[in-house]
Amino acid sequence: MTTFKRNFKFEKNIMVRISANIRKYRLLAGITQEQLAVDVGKSYDFI
């Protein structure tokens, strides 16, 4: 099987949109950034 790198094209502000969605749903769930970090197995600094 041949593998190749795909070329994705995203909007310029895709990271802003993603981070806004993460924050929105985190707040709706009533969890802190620290708890989210624990839940996903990343450091608080990463979140």
mmJSON file of the N, C-alpha and C atoms, coordinates in Angstrom:
{"data_MODEL":{"atom_site":{
"group_PDB":["ATOM","ATOM","ATOM","ATOM","ATOM","ATOM","ATOM","ATOM","ATOM","ATOM","ATOM","ATOM","ATOM","ATOM","ATOM","ATOM","ATOM","ATOM","ATOM","ATOM","ATOM","ATOM","ATOM","ATOM","ATOM","ATOM","ATOM","ATOM","ATOM","ATOM","ATOM","ATOM","ATOM","ATOM","ATOM","ATOM","ATOM","ATOM","ATOM","ATOM","ATOM","ATOM","ATOM","ATOM","ATOM","ATOM","ATOM","ATOM","ATOM","ATOM","ATOM","ATOM","ATOM","ATOM","ATOM","ATOM","ATOM","ATOM","ATOM","ATOM","ATOM","ATOM","ATOM","ATOM","ATOM","ATOM","ATOM","ATOM","ATOM","ATOM","ATOM","ATOM","ATOM","ATOM","ATOM","ATOM","ATOM","ATOM","ATOM","ATOM","ATOM","ATOM","ATOM","ATOM","ATOM","ATOM","ATOM","ATOM","ATOM","ATOM","ATOM","ATOM","ATOM","ATOM","ATOM","ATOM","ATOM","ATOM","ATOM","ATOM","ATOM","ATOM","ATOM","ATOM","ATOM","ATOM","ATOM","ATOM","ATOM","ATOM","ATOM","ATOM","ATOM","ATOM","ATOM","ATOM","ATOM","ATOM","ATOM","ATOM","ATOM","ATOM","ATOM","ATOM","ATOM","ATOM","ATOM","ATOM","ATOM","ATOM","ATOM","ATOM","ATOM","ATOM","ATOM","ATOM","ATOM","ATOM","ATOM","ATOM","ATOM"],
"id":[1,2,3,4,5,6,7,8,9,10,11,12,13,14,15,16,17,18,19,20,21,22,23,24,25,26,27,28,29,30,31,32,33,34,35,36,37,38,39,40,41,42,43,44,45,46,47,48,49,50,51,52,53,54,55,56,57,58,59,60,61,62,63,64,65,66,67,68,69,70,71,72,73,74,75,76,77,78,79,80,81,82,83,84,85,86,87,88,89,90,91,92,93,94,95,96,97,98,99,100,101,102,103,104,105,106,107,108,109,110,111,112,113,114,115,116,117,118,119,120,121,122,123,124,125,126,127,128,129,130,131,132,133,134,135,136,137,138,139,140,141],
"type_symbol":["N","C","C","N","C","C","N","C","C","N","C","C","N","C","C","N","C","C","N","C","C","N","C","C","N","C","C","N","C","C","N","C","C","N","C","C","N","C","C","N","C","C","N","C","C","N","C","C","N","C","C","N","C","C","N","C","C","N","C","C","N","C","C","N","C","C","N","C","C","N","C","C","N","C","C","N","C","C","N","C","C","N","C","C","N","C","C","N","C","C","N","C","C","N","C","C","N","C","C","N","C","C","N","C","C","N","C","C","N","C","C","N","C","C","N","C","C","N","C","C","N","C","C","N","C","C","N","C","C","N","C","C","N","C","C","N","C","C","N","C","C"],
"label_atom_id":["N","CA","C","N","CA","C","N","CA","C","N","CA","C","N","CA","C","N","CA","C","N","CA","C","N","CA","C","N","CA","C","N","CA","C","N","CA","C","N","CA","C","N","CA","C","N","CA","C","N","CA","C","N","CA","C","N","CA","C","N","CA","C","N","CA","C","N","CA","C","N","CA","C","N","CA","C","N","CA","C","N","CA","C","N","CA","C","N","CA","C","N","CA","C","N","CA","C","N","CA","C","N","CA","C","N","CA","C","N","CA","C","N","CA","C","N","CA","C","N","CA","C","N","CA","C","N","CA","C","N","CA","C","N","CA","C","N","CA","C","N","CA","C","N","CA","C","N","CA","C","N","CA","C","N","CA","C","N","CA","C","N","CA","C"],
"label_alt_id":[null,null,null,null,null,null,null,null,null,null,null,null,null,null,null,null,null,null,null,null,null,null,null,null,null,null,null,null,null,null,null,null,null,null,null,null,null,null,null,null,null,null,null,null,null,null,null,null,null,null,null,null,null,null,null,null,null,null,null,null,null,null,null,null,null,null,null,null,null,null,null,null,null,null,null,null,null,null,null,null,null,null,null,null,null,null,null,null,null,null,null,null,null,null,null,null,null,null,null,null,null,null,null,null,null,null,null,null,null,null,null,null,null,null,null,null,null,null,null,null,null,null,null,null,null,null,null,null,null,null,null,null,null,null,null,null,null,null,null,null,null],
"label_comp_id":["MET","MET","MET","THR","THR","THR","THR","THR","THR","PHE","PHE","PHE","LYS","LYS","LYS","ARG","ARG","ARG","ASN","ASN","ASN","PHE","PHE","PHE","LYS","LYS","LYS","PHE","PHE","PHE","GLU","GLU","GLU","LYS","LYS","LYS","ASN","ASN","ASN","ILE","ILE","ILE","MET","MET","MET","VAL","VAL","VAL","ARG","ARG","ARG","ILE","ILE","ILE","SER","SER","SER","ALA","ALA","ALA","ASN","ASN","ASN","ILE","ILE","ILE","ARG","ARG","ARG","LYS","LYS","LYS","TYR","TYR","TYR","ARG","ARG","ARG","LEU","LEU","LEU","LEU","LEU","LEU","ALA","ALA","ALA","GLY","GLY","GLY","ILE","ILE","ILE","THR","THR","THR","GLN","GLN","GLN","GLU","GLU","GLU","GLN","GLN","GLN","LEU","LEU","LEU","ALA","ALA","ALA","VAL","VAL","VAL","ASP","ASP","ASP","VAL","VAL","VAL","GLY","GLY","GLY","LYS","LYS","LYS","SER","SER","SER","TYR","TYR","TYR","ASP","ASP","ASP","PHE","PHE","PHE","ILE","ILE","ILE"],
"label_asym_id":["A","A","A","A","A","A","A","A","A","A","A","A","A","A","A","A","A","A","A","A","A","A","A","A","A","A","A","A","A","A","A","A","A","A","A","A","A","A","A","A","A","A","A","A","A","A","A","A","A","A","A","A","A","A","A","A","A","A","A","A","A","A","A","A","A","A","A","A","A","A","A","A","A","A","A","A","A","A","A","A","A","A","A","A","A","A","A","A","A","A","A","A","A","A","A","A","A","A","A","A","A","A","A","A","A","A","A","A","A","A","A","A","A","A","A","A","A","A","A","A","A","A","A","A","A","A","A","A","A","A","A","A","A","A","A","A","A","A","A","A","A"],
"label_entity_id":["1","1","1","1","1","1","1","1","1","1","1","1","1","1","1","1","1","1","1","1","1","1","1","1","1","1","1","1","1","1","1","1","1","1","1","1","1","1","1","1","1","1","1","1","1","1","1","1","1","1","1","1","1","1","1","1","1","1","1","1","1","1","1","1","1","1","1","1","1","1","1","1","1","1","1","1","1","1","1","1","1","1","1","1","1","1","1","1","1","1","1","1","1","1","1","1","1","1","1","1","1","1","1","1","1","1","1","1","1","1","1","1","1","1","1","1","1","1","1","1","1","1","1","1","1","1","1","1","1","1","1","1","1","1","1","1","1","1","1","1","1"],
"label_seq_id":[1,1,1,2,2,2,3,3,3,4,4,4,5,5,5,6,6,6,7,7,7,8,8,8,9,9,9,10,10,10,11,11,11,12,12,12,13,13,13,14,14,14,15,15,15,16,16,16,17,17,17,18,18,18,19,19,19,20,20,20,21,21,21,22,22,22,23,23,23,24,24,24,25,25,25,26,26,26,27,27,27,28,28,28,29,29,29,30,30,30,31,31,31,32,32,32,33,33,33,34,34,34,35,35,35,36,36,36,37,37,37,38,38,38,39,39,39,40,40,40,41,41,41,42,42,42,43,43,43,44,44,44,45,45,45,46,46,46,47,47,47],
"pdbx_PDB_ins_code":[null,null,null,null,null,null,null,null,null,null,null,null,null,null,null,null,null,null,null,null,null,null,null,null,null,null,null,null,null,null,null,null,null,null,null,null,null,null,null,null,null,null,null,null,null,null,null,null,null,null,null,null,null,null,null,null,null,null,null,null,null,null,null,null,null,null,null,null,null,null,null,null,null,null,null,null,null,null,null,null,null,null,null,null,null,null,null,null,null,null,null,null,null,null,null,null,null,null,null,null,null,null,null,null,null,null,null,null,null,null,null,null,null,null,null,null,null,null,null,null,null,null,null,null,null,null,null,null,null,null,null,null,null,null,null,null,null,null,null,null,null],
"Cartn_x":[0.841,0.0,0.894,0.616,1.369,0.73,1.551,1.047,1.638,0.894,1.362,0.78,1.455,1.007,-0.132,-1.233,-2.376,-2.208,-2.72,-2.63,-3.99,-4.1,-5.349,-5.364,-6.515,-6.664,-7.767,-7.389,-8.316,-8.464,-9.524,-9.695,-8.512,-8.271,-7.168,-7.359,-8.584,-8.839,-9.355,-8.97,-9.484,-9.116,-7.913,-7.507,-8.343,-8.705,-9.554,-10.932,-11.462,-12.779,-12.756,-11.715,-11.6,-11.485,-10.62,-10.443,-11.718,-12.461,-13.73,-14.741,-14.764,-15.675,-15.292,-14.004,-13.555,-13.976,-13.742,-14.119,-15.629,-16.399,-17.869,-18.373,-17.928,-18.426,-17.847,-16.636,-16.068,-16.901,-17.259,-18.082,-19.487,-20.049,-21.364,-21.332,-20.217,-20.063,-19.729,-19.367,-19.061,-17.737,-16.758,-15.445,-14.39,-13.348,-12.248,-11.258,-10.357,-9.293,-8.418,-8.205,-7.386,-8.039,-9.348,-10.041,-10.041,-10.211,-10.154,-8.79,-7.738,-6.387,-6.233,-6.747,-6.683,-7.477,-8.666,-9.54,-8.918,-8.196,-7.618,-6.157,-5.609,-4.249,-3.17,-3.445,-2.449,-2.163,-1.104,-0.777,-1.693,-1.804,-2.618,-2.06,-0.735,-0.1,-0.481,-0.641,-1.022,-2.423,-3.336,-4.708,-4.74],
"Cartn_y":[-1.166,0.0,1.24,2.14,3.389,4.431,5.09,6.174,7.482,8.532,9.838,10.902,12.007,13.111,13.833,13.987,14.705,16.192,16.965,18.414,18.956,19.331,19.864,21.375,21.904,23.352,23.761,24.579,25.037,26.545,27.033,28.479,29.06,30.342,30.996,30.963,31.125,31.23,29.932,28.8,27.515,27.264,27.661,27.431,28.274,29.475,30.341,29.695,29.177,28.53,27.273,26.469,25.244,25.572,26.534,26.869,27.468,28.236,28.798,27.683,26.679,25.55,24.73,24.506,23.759,24.509,25.802,26.604,26.573,26.729,26.726,25.433,24.304,23.023,22.665,23.151,22.951,23.702,24.919,25.71,25.124,24.644,24.004,22.761,22.053,20.851,21.21,22.469,22.912,22.416,22.261,21.805,22.882,22.817,23.775,23.311,24.225,23.851,22.761,22.853,21.852,20.469,20.409,19.125,18.584,19.463,19.035,18.431,19.071,18.562,17.159,16.945,15.626,14.613,15.008,14.101,13.649,14.538,14.191,13.733,13.76,13.252,14.209,15.501,16.509,17.397,18.176,19.076,20.29,20.941,22.15,23.212,23.292,24.257,24.012,22.762,22.427,22.952,22.81,23.247,24.759],
"Cartn_z":[0.0,0.0,0.0,-0.882,-0.951,-0.047,0.727,1.569,1.083,1.243,0.819,1.736,1.789,2.628,1.919,2.662,2.101,2.33,1.429,1.528,1.949,3.229,3.741,3.599,3.258,3.179,4.142,5.112,6.126,6.032,6.659,6.765,7.524,7.322,8.028,9.535,9.996,11.428,12.037,11.493,11.97,13.43,13.858,15.249,16.203,15.79,16.617,16.769,15.687,15.722,16.59,16.461,17.25,18.74,19.068,20.484,21.074,20.283,20.769,21.037,20.182,20.386,21.607,21.795,22.976,24.237,24.259,25.432,25.649,24.591,24.677,25.315,24.794,25.29,26.659,26.955,28.286,29.325,29.02,29.945,30.084,28.983,29.052,29.939,29.904,30.731,32.172,32.41,33.762,34.295,33.414,33.872,33.646,34.444,34.341,33.278,32.917,31.989,32.596,33.896,34.572,34.499,34.728,34.654,33.237,32.248,30.846,30.542,31.036,30.812,31.392,32.593,33.224,32.396,31.961,31.204,29.886,29.208,27.906,28.0,29.216,29.399,28.925,28.991,28.61,29.814,29.725,30.835,30.8,31.952,32.046,31.1,30.99,30.095,28.633,28.274,26.89,26.573,27.535,27.337,27.339],
"occupancy":[1.0,1.0,1.0,1.0,1.0,1.0,1.0,1.0,1.0,1.0,1.0,1.0,1.0,1.0,1.0,1.0,1.0,1.0,1.0,1.0,1.0,1.0,1.0,1.0,1.0,1.0,1.0,1.0,1.0,1.0,1.0,1.0,1.0,1.0,1.0,1.0,1.0,1.0,1.0,1.0,1.0,1.0,1.0,1.0,1.0,1.0,1.0,1.0,1.0,1.0,1.0,1.0,1.0,1.0,1.0,1.0,1.0,1.0,1.0,1.0,1.0,1.0,1.0,1.0,1.0,1.0,1.0,1.0,1.0,1.0,1.0,1.0,1.0,1.0,1.0,1.0,1.0,1.0,1.0,1.0,1.0,1.0,1.0,1.0,1.0,1.0,1.0,1.0,1.0,1.0,1.0,1.0,1.0,1.0,1.0,1.0,1.0,1.0,1.0,1.0,1.0,1.0,1.0,1.0,1.0,1.0,1.0,1.0,1.0,1.0,1.0,1.0,1.0,1.0,1.0,1.0,1.0,1.0,1.0,1.0,1.0,1.0,1.0,1.0,1.0,1.0,1.0,1.0,1.0,1.0,1.0,1.0,1.0,1.0,1.0,1.0,1.0,1.0,1.0,1.0,1.0],
"B_iso_or_equiv":[0.0,0.0,0.0,0.0,0.0,0.0,0.0,0.0,0.0,0.0,0.0,0.0,0.0,0.0,0.0,0.0,0.0,0.0,0.0,0.0,0.0,0.0,0.0,0.0,0.0,0.0,0.0,0.0,0.0,0.0,0.0,0.0,0.0,0.0,0.0,0.0,0.0,0.0,0.0,0.0,0.0,0.0,0.0,0.0,0.0,0.0,0.0,0.0,0.0,0.0,0.0,0.0,0.0,0.0,0.0,0.0,0.0,0.0,0.0,0.0,0.0,0.0,0.0,0.0,0.0,0.0,0.0,0.0,0.0,0.0,0.0,0.0,0.0,0.0,0.0,0.0,0.0,0.0,0.0,0.0,0.0,0.0,0.0,0.0,0.0,0.0,0.0,0.0,0.0,0.0,0.0,0.0,0.0,0.0,0.0,0.0,0.0,0.0,0.0,0.0,0.0,0.0,0.0,0.0,0.0,0.0,0.0,0.0,0.0,0.0,0.0,0.0,0.0,0.0,0.0,0.0,0.0,0.0,0.0,0.0,0.0,0.0,0.0,0.0,0.0,0.0,0.0,0.0,0.0,0.0,0.0,0.0,0.0,0.0,0.0,0.0,0.0,0.0,0.0,0.0,0.0],
"pdbx_formal_charge":[null,null,null,null,null,null,null,null,null,null,null,null,null,null,null,null,null,null,null,null,null,null,null,null,null,null,null,null,null,null,null,null,null,null,null,null,null,null,null,null,null,null,null,null,null,null,null,null,null,null,null,null,null,null,null,null,null,null,null,null,null,null,null,null,null,null,null,null,null,null,null,null,null,null,null,null,null,null,null,null,null,null,null,null,null,null,null,null,null,null,null,null,null,null,null,null,null,null,null,null,null,null,null,null,null,null,null,null,null,null,null,null,null,null,null,null,null,null,null,null,null,null,null,null,null,null,null,null,null,null,null,null,null,null,null,null,null,null,null,null,null],
"auth_seq_id":[1,1,1,2,2,2,3,3,3,4,4,4,5,5,5,6,6,6,7,7,7,8,8,8,9,9,9,10,10,10,11,11,11,12,12,12,13,13,13,14,14,14,15,15,15,16,16,16,17,17,17,18,18,18,19,19,19,20,20,20,21,21,21,22,22,22,23,23,23,24,24,24,25,25,25,26,26,26,27,27,27,28,28,28,29,29,29,30,30,30,31,31,31,32,32,32,33,33,33,34,34,34,35,35,35,36,36,36,37,37,37,38,38,38,39,39,39,40,40,40,41,41,41,42,42,42,43,43,43,44,44,44,45,45,45,46,46,46,47,47,47],
"auth_comp_id":["MET","MET","MET","THR","THR","THR","THR","THR","THR","PHE","PHE","PHE","LYS","LYS","LYS","ARG","ARG","ARG","ASN","ASN","ASN","PHE","PHE","PHE","LYS","LYS","LYS","PHE","PHE","PHE","GLU","GLU","GLU","LYS","LYS","LYS","ASN","ASN","ASN","ILE","ILE","ILE","MET","MET","MET","VAL","VAL","VAL","ARG","ARG","ARG","ILE","ILE","ILE","SER","SER","SER","ALA","ALA","ALA","ASN","ASN","ASN","ILE","ILE","ILE","ARG","ARG","ARG","LYS","LYS","LYS","TYR","TYR","TYR","ARG","ARG","ARG","LEU","LEU","LEU","LEU","LEU","LEU","ALA","ALA","ALA","GLY","GLY","GLY","ILE","ILE","ILE","THR","THR","THR","GLN","GLN","GLN","GLU","GLU","GLU","GLN","GLN","GLN","LEU","LEU","LEU","ALA","ALA","ALA","VAL","VAL","VAL","ASP","ASP","ASP","VAL","VAL","VAL","GLY","GLY","GLY","LYS","LYS","LYS","SER","SER","SER","TYR","TYR","TYR","ASP","ASP","ASP","PHE","PHE","PHE","ILE","ILE","ILE"],
"auth_asym_id":["A","A","A","A","A","A","A","A","A","A","A","A","A","A","A","A","A","A","A","A","A","A","A","A","A","A","A","A","A","A","A","A","A","A","A","A","A","A","A","A","A","A","A","A","A","A","A","A","A","A","A","A","A","A","A","A","A","A","A","A","A","A","A","A","A","A","A","A","A","A","A","A","A","A","A","A","A","A","A","A","A","A","A","A","A","A","A","A","A","A","A","A","A","A","A","A","A","A","A","A","A","A","A","A","A","A","A","A","A","A","A","A","A","A","A","A","A","A","A","A","A","A","A","A","A","A","A","A","A","A","A","A","A","A","A","A","A","A","A","A","A"],
"auth_atom_id":["N","CA","C","N","CA","C","N","CA","C","N","CA","C","N","CA","C","N","CA","C","N","CA","C","N","CA","C","N","CA","C","N","CA","C","N","CA","C","N","CA","C","N","CA","C","N","CA","C","N","CA","C","N","CA","C","N","CA","C","N","CA","C","N","CA","C","N","CA","C","N","CA","C","N","CA","C","N","CA","C","N","CA","C","N","CA","C","N","CA","C","N","CA","C","N","CA","C","N","CA","C","N","CA","C","N","CA","C","N","CA","C","N","CA","C","N","CA","C","N","CA","C","N","CA","C","N","CA","C","N","CA","C","N","CA","C","N","CA","C","N","CA","C","N","CA","C","N","CA","C","N","CA","C","N","CA","C","N","CA","C","N","CA","C"],
"pdbx_PDB_model_num":[1,1,1,1,1,1,1,1,1,1,1,1,1,1,1,1,1,1,1,1,1,1,1,1,1,1,1,1,1,1,1,1,1,1,1,1,1,1,1,1,1,1,1,1,1,1,1,1,1,1,1,1,1,1,1,1,1,1,1,1,1,1,1,1,1,1,1,1,1,1,1,1,1,1,1,1,1,1,1,1,1,1,1,1,1,1,1,1,1,1,1,1,1,1,1,1,1,1,1,1,1,1,1,1,1,1,1,1,1,1,1,1,1,1,1,1,1,1,1,1,1,1,1,1,1,1,1,1,1,1,1,1,1,1,1,1,1,1,1,1,1]
}}}
